[in-house]
Amino acid sequence: MTVFQERNQRITNKVGHVELLEVTNPSFSGPMRICNDVQDFVSQGVDYIGLPFGFTLPEDQSGSAPRMKLAMDNVGRGISDELERLLPGTATMARLIIVARDTPDVHEHVFWLPMTGVTVNGATAQATCGVDALMRQSACKQVANPFTLPGIFP
């Protein structure tokens, strides 16, 4: 068991942990790096903007893929400027990183979350996270049919 796990299983964890979020999309000027805190944070030499965010866990519904909601504060940080640059058909990925406050360069847990359905209003930016869009994609990008490969069909 790691020191990080031991601390988190105690009743009192005097060090604590920080959630970091990196949101990437080809249409962004660069990765959007956010720290779930009120002050900025540095991990592995990369600056993360202190901006509270939270997740709403998915509901257990049969017949549908689980979807989690991500909500982040949008007051005065220019988050909406980046999100308005989203081009149709591009994949937006969020990488959630958990680090201990005393060892910020050690990424204890890393989770990849595909984001869809991004909405922005004056106070918050929200997105739906889930693998539904990935699971609905075709496994083969090019399918052999008479239109795409006419030479193999008689």
N, C-alpha and C positions, 0 to 999 in steps of 0.2 A: 504494500500500500504506500502511495506517495505521501509526502508531507501535505500537499494540497488536499488530498482526500481525507487525511487524518484530521486536519483543521476543520474541514467542512462537516465532519461527523461529530464534532464536539458541540456541547451546548453553547459555549461562547467561543467565537472565532474573533480574536483581537485584531487579526490582520485584514480579513475580508477579501473580496474579489471584485473585479471590474469586468463588465461586459463591453467588448469592443465590436463595432459593426463596420464592415467595409462593403459598400454598395458599388457595384461596377456595371457599366453598360458602355457599348462602343460609342454611343453618342455623347457621353459625359466628357468634360474636359480632362478629367482624371478620376481616380477612385474617390468616392465620398467616404471619409473616415470619421466615425462618430464614436464617442465614449459615453456610456450611460452613467453620467456623473454631472455635477454642476461645474466642474473645472476641467480644463484640458488635461490630456494624459499622453505620455510618450511610451511606446512599446517597440522594441527592436529598432530604435532610431526614427520611428515614424510618429508624427503628431496626429492625435485624434482630438476632434473638437468635442468639448463637454456639452452634451445635448441629451436630455432625458428621452428615453424611448422604452417601449414595453411591448410585450406580446400577449395576445389573447389566444389561449390554447384552442385547438380544434375540438369541435363537438363530435361525438361518436354517432355518426349517422350511417346506416347501411345503404349501400348503393351509390355512395359518392366518396370521392377521395378526400382525405382530411386536409383542411385548409386552416392555416394559422394567420391571424391578423397582426401586422406590425404597425404600430403608431409611434410617431416621433414628433417632437415639438418643432414648430416652424416659425417661431417668433424671432425675427431679426438675424437669422443665420444664413439666409440665401439658399435654403434647401429647395425652395420652389423653383429657383432659377435653373438648377441642374435637372430637376424632375420635368420641367417643361421642355427640355431638350430631347426627351425620349422619342426616338424614331419608331414608327410602326414596324413590327416584325423582329425587333431586336430583343435579345434575352437579357433581362436584368437579374443579376445574381447578388445575393447578400451572403457575406461570410461572417458568422458570429464567432467571436473569439473570447474565451474565458481566460483571464489571467489573475494571479494573486497580486495584491497591491505591493508586496515587498519584493516580488520577482517579476517585474513587468515584461521582461524579455522572454519569459518561458510561457508559451501558449499551451495551457493545460488541456483545453478542449477546443476543437474547431469544427463548426457545423456549416455546411453549404446549404443555402436556401434559395430556390428559384422564386423570383417575385413577379407577380402579375397584378393587374387591376390597381394601378397606382392612382390615388386621388389626393388632391391638395386643396386645403381651404386656408383661411387666414391664420388659424391657430395650430393646425396639425397637418401632417402628411401621413397618409395611411396606405398600406399595400397588403395584398393577400400573398401569403407564402405557402407554397405547396408544390408537389411534383406532378400535379395533374397535367400541366401543359407539356412536360417532358414525356409523360407516359402516353399521351395521345399522338406523339410524333411517330412517323413511319420509321421503322428500323433501318430500312434501305432508303437512301436519299434519291436514288434513281431506280425506277421500276422498269423492267423489260416488257415493253408492249409494242405493238406495230407503229405507234407514233414516235416513241423515243428511240427505238432501235429497229428501224424497218428492215435492215439487212439480214436479221436472223429469222424473220418470219417469211414463210413461202407465199 
